[in-house]
Amino acid sequence: MIIDEPQVRCPFCRGLMPGWMSRYPCKTCTLCERPLFLLPSISSRDHRSVLSAIDVVKIIMLPVMAGATISFAMGRLDVDSYAHIVAGALLTWGIIDVWDGTAGLRTGIDKVRKRIRRGAVARKMSLAKTIFGSASTVLGGLGLLMVR
């Protein structure tokens, strides 16, 4: 079954994309090369929502980290388990930042919060995301290797 959603707007760069025309609910934006999800809308049966996969993963990771921190503070989670969760979160956020940064370097489009930047400023921000994302990935990977 091919999903046909005409004139979809990317939630990341706000650019118009050609119709979805894919059998899969995942695809990259044709302009900014960010991964996107096409999901059924909560409010309408006939309409679908386009979500940025980068934002979805970052939002999912927040309650995971909050829950782990609260569990650790309450004494329900031991130090090794908490270290595993923190290292995994660093690794995940690092990979997301590297993906976002390299896509920004290629396309010259970057978004921080709700502000979209283009051109040289976007490439500088993307370079910073790539560098710090790489550092986070290395730190998370080393953390996973060091914990029992």
Residue pairs with C-beta under 8 A, 6 or more apart in sequence:
1 23
2 21
2 22
2 23
3 20
3 21
3 22
3 23
3 25
3 38
3 48
4 19
4 20
4 21
5 19
5 20
5 38
5 48
5 50
6 19
7 16
7 17
7 18
7 19
8 16
8 17
8 19
8 20
8 38
8 50
9 15
9 16
9 17
9 50
10 17
10 29
10 31
10 32
10 34
10 36
10 50
10 52
11 36
11 50
11 51
11 52
11 55
12 29
12 32
12 34
12 36
12 52
12 54
12 55
12 109
12 111
13 29
13 31
13 32
13 34
13 109
13 111
13 116
14 116
15 29
15 30
15 31
15 32
17 29
17 30
17 31
18 30
20 27
20 38
25 37
25 38
25 39
26 35
26 36
26 37
26 38
26 53
27 35
27 36
27 38
28 34
28 35
28 36
29 36
31 107
31 109
32 103
32 104
32 107
32 109
33 103
33 106
33 107
34 52
34 53
34 54
34 100
34 103
35 52
35 53
35 54
35 99
36 50
36 51
36 52
36 53
37 50
37 51
37 52
37 53
37 56
38 48
38 49
38 50
39 48
39 49
39 50
39 51
40 48
40 49
41 47
41 48
41 49
42 49
54 96
54 99
54 100
57 92
57 96
58 93
58 96
61 89
61 92
61 93
64 85
64 89
65 85
65 86
65 89
68 77
68 82
68 85
68 86
69 82
71 77
71 82
72 79
72 82
77 85
80 147
80 148
83 143
83 147
84 144
84 147
86 143
87 139
87 140
87 141
87 142
87 143
87 144
87 147
88 140
88 144
89 140
90 136
90 137
90 139
90 140
90 143
91 136
91 137
91 140
91 141
91 143
91 144
92 140
93 133
93 136
93 140
94 133
94 134
94 135
94 136
94 137
94 138
94 139
94 140
95 133
95 137
96 133
97 129
97 130
97 132
97 133
97 136
98 129
98 130
98 133
98 134
98 137
99 133
100 110
100 126
100 129
100 133
101 126
101 127
101 128
101 129
101 130
101 131
101 133
102 126
102 130
103 109
103 126
104 110
104 122
104 123
104 125
104 126
104 129
105 123
105 126
105 127
105 130
108 118
108 119
108 120
108 122
108 123
109 116
109 117
109 118
109 122
110 116
110 117
110 118
110 121
110 122
110 123
110 125
110 126
110 129
111 117
112 125
117 125
